[in-house]
């Protein structure tokens, strides 16, 4: 099983040190949003990351798979 790449956006500017325990995610800040990009092994791991963000009191804006993991699988 390969890990899936995700982009997670939270409201506000959050420094990388505050997010150090989240896991191996790259942190980018913009004026009103912080973007975390990285991989989660599975859905359970992703939910763990989201739970940690909630514990930090952060407001989740968006979670999406990044294009590197999207495949040409047929959609029923």
C-alpha positions in Angstrom: 0.0 0.0 0.0 1.4 3.4 -0.9 0.8 6.6 1.0 -1.6 9.2 -0.5 -0.5 12.8 -0.9 -2.7 15.4 0.7 -2.9 19.2 1.0 -4.5 20.5 4.2 -5.5 24.1 4.7 -6.2 25.7 8.0 -7.2 29.3 8.8 -4.5 31.7 9.9 -0.8 31.7 10.0 0.7 28.8 12.0 4.4 28.5 12.4 6.1 25.2 11.5 7.3 24.7 15.1 3.7 24.5 16.3 3.0 21.8 13.8 6.2 19.7 14.4 4.3 16.8 16.0 1.8 16.5 13.2 4.1 14.4 11.1 6.2 14.7 8.0 4.2 17.6 6.4 5.7 20.6 4.7 4.3 23.8 6.0 3.7 26.9 3.8 2.1 30.1 5.2 0.1 32.7 3.3 -1.5 35.8 4.7 -4.7 34.1 5.9 -4.0 30.4 5.6 -1.4 27.7 6.5 -1.0 24.9 4.0 0.3 21.5 5.0 1.4 19.1 2.2 2.5 15.6 2.8 1.5 11.9 2.8 -0.8 9.8 5.0 -0.5 6.0 4.9 -4.3 5.6 5.0 -7.6 7.2 6.0 -6.9 6.4 9.7 -3.6 8.2 9.6 -5.3 11.2 7.9 -7.9 11.3 10.6 -5.1 11.3 13.2 -3.6 14.3 11.6 -6.9 16.1 11.5 -7.5 15.3 15.1 -4.1 16.8 16.0 -5.0 20.0 14.2 -8.3 20.2 16.0 -6.4 19.7 19.4 -4.3 22.7 18.5 -7.5 24.7 18.1 -7.0 25.3 14.3 -9.9 25.8 11.9 -9.9 23.3 9.0 -10.6 24.9 5.7 -9.9 22.2 3.2 -8.5 18.7 2.7 -7.8 17.3 -0.7 -5.7 14.7 -2.5 -2.9 16.2 -4.5 -2.7 15.5 -8.3 0.4 13.3 -7.9 -1.8 10.5 -6.4 -4.8 10.9 -8.8 -4.9 8.0 -11.3 -6.9 7.4 -14.5 -9.1 4.8 -12.8 -12.6 4.7 -14.2 -15.3 6.2 -12.0 -18.5 4.1 -11.9 
